[in-house]
Amino acid sequence: MATRKVEIGPTGRTVAANVTRYRKRQGFTMRDLAAELESNQWALSASAISQIENGARRVDVDDLFALAIALDVTPALLLMPEAHSADERVDGPAPFGTTSASHVWAYLLLDPPPGDPLNEWWEDPREKGLAPIGRWLSRVSKDSDSSAVWRAFTEFMNSLQAIEKGAQRGDD
């Protein structure tokens, strides 16, 4: 029985591009990234990383988290299409199609739904000075190479504040 070719959708292509981008930003070769993953008890060979980056291998959820940790970014950043402004059109997840970067970013950062156990400890980053976003945020703000990510994030947070102000005034 012949095996089917691996189909990589828009989110998979985004993750592949981001693994390449953040690997290079860290100054890692594929072998370096494989070694970093191994030091975190996760096995992905340099060949597997090459296949991921070239769209020949899918990234499962466990790989996504392991790669994010090794690359010192959040899983959300690996899922976020590269954008230079909140209004930039990007290939979002399949149900979104082409949409604004801010739409994808908002979806990735939304609060847990009502009744979810996360609500017992989740702190809205807008209310807590963005502290829950994690250690990557301080690195992003200091890393001139990631200024586009920082600008997109800042624009997104500003748009959230504008939406909240409009909702408080009743401007639905």
Order of alpha helices (4+ residues) and beta strands (2+ residues): alpha-alpha-alpha-alpha-alpha-beta-beta-alpha-alpha-alpha
